[in-house]
Amino acid sequence: MFKKIQLLFNTIKFLKFSQILNRLRRRFIKPKVILCNIPQHSFPCRVLSPTVKCSQKIFGDSRVKFLNKEFTINGKEDWNSEDQDKLWLYNLHYFDDLNAVNAEYRLQWHVSLIQKWINENPVGAGNGWEPYPSSLRIVNWIKWFIEKQNSNNISQQTFLDSLVIQTRFLSKNLEFHLLGNHLFSNAKALVYAGLFFTGKESDAWYKLGVSILKKEISEQVLSDGGNFELSPMYHAIFLEDLLDLANIHQAYEISLPSELRIKIEPMFAWLESMCHPDSDIAFFNDATLGVSPSFGALLSYAKRLGYVIKEKVPQNLIHLEASGYIRVENDDAVLISDVANIGPDYLPGHGHADALSFELSLFNQRIIINSGISTYEIGLDRSTQRGTQSHSTITVDNQNSSEVWSGFRVANRAKVFNIQKFRYSNSVEFSACHDGYKKLKGNIVHCRKWSLGINSVTIVDNIWGSGVHQIRSILPVHPNVELGDLQGDTIDLQISGQLVKIHFEGAGELKVIKAKYYPSFGCAVDNKHIIYDYIGKLPSNISIKISW
């Protein structure tokens, strides 16, 4: 009990007072929604530019697939099925398929499912009326209705009545208790509805949405262009939100507020730096594949909207200082490392205990990885996936470097310090330390130095402190990499016909263990972790040389 109270205290102390106040308000005050006086809608002066198309989600008038899991919506109880995860149910209520690949061939399925949703989801009841899925659905419905106009064969009045009521309900349930990407999505939906409908009420929605967007973007987009939650996946989603906002403003021939417009190009630069040569994002802080649009898809979208995005100038070292990531590269290798704190103090829900972890690609293929994420459900799987043991870094006494718990909570957090960078004629080097293990006996600090040469990467870990401890160095390996037999402190890897050697130096024992890699939600793939274990007195050091 004492441990739980301590975790709660060390979590709550980072929250903003406004978050606590709004949590109490939401618990005790239930807003009323007027169901009459529906405002008129207006079509834009210009057509919407084609948006980013997600993959197909609907495979019949009631057959759906989200997060790699299929289900049939047979009755109203299925919209809130206890057999489905919360995130899966959220996806059910998003209606992303309205604007997915080849959506025009599923028009009648869409009409049927929309009508089904209206009939079976009474106002304010169930997952679908929570602010976040409501926000995404409002935007998707408006995009779809504008594009299809009179070809959708839906009862317009029924559709528009529902859309207005959804927006009214959302406007009274904005997620000020969470802030972050949820509140931004709420505001985006208000802007869409504010432009789509006419009259004083819709004008108020637009004004409120824009005011929130202007305030939030200055905090949520850092000076280096990164989203403040430090997740490449959520960064890409946020960038898509900005482009969607630019799109709807262009369609209604209204200027996108400059506060939003000026963030688009630096956000592209940041995202490009956080992608591997395979063009997909690195797996830091709840990042996984199949959720956010790719860099290429976003770039094409921006060009359709008239934005000119500068190509990244090749650099052997890029330090995204405000975010806390460093990227180094040469002709063969790309290494992306996490020298960041866990995220916004008051919003660490997507943060992992991954201080000083890194990902490495060689010959355009991922080799060393973080393990990814497959679920948002509270339980052992999510705890393990957020834990230090699932990342390419050091654990001490099998503890997490930050106290991640209960799905989206973090108590005590590792602080990164003493970041240094050096460029030489044929190599680059950088280093950092964190204090996440100071909570253990012995006043333990972990420092790591990376050196990228012409045909090698060297990682040196110094674990400072006192007493006897178990130190584990973890290298999760991509499933496509073939591991050879151990040869003392050396192991060979094969990828795309290339030989790679990994050699450890220290007083530990080298071994390979079976593990899991999570490339997308609902998906687990067998892979291997290269482990180097040391049990003994501190201080100690471990050196890893990866050569090719």
Secondary structure, 3 states (H helix, E strand, C coil): CHHHHHHHHHHHCCCCHHHHHHHHHHHHCCCCCCCCCCCCECCCCCCCCCCCCCCCCECCCCEEEECCEEEECCCHHHHHCCCCCHHHHHHHHHCHHHHCCCHHHHHHHHHHHHHHHHHHCCCCCCHHHCHHHHHHHHHHHHHHHHHHHHHHCCCHHHHHHHHHHHHHHHHCCCCCCCCHHHHHHHHHHHHHHHHHECCHHHHHHHHHHHHHHHHHHHHHECCCCCECCCCHHHHHHHHHHHHHHHHHHHHCCCCCCHHHHCCHHHHHHHHHHCECCCCCECCCCCCCCCCCCCHHHHHHHHHHCCCCCCCCCCCCEEEECCCCEEEEECCCEEEEEECCCCCCCCCCCCCCCCCCCEEEEECCEEEECCCECCCCCCCHHHHHHHCHHHCCCEEECCECCCCEECCCEECCCCCEEEEEEEECCCCEEEEEEECCCCCCCCCCEEEEEEEECCCEEEEEEEEECCCEEEEEEEEEECCCCEEEEEECCEEEEEECCEEEEEEEECCCEEEEEEEEEEEECCEEEEEEEEEEEEEEECCEEEEEEEEC
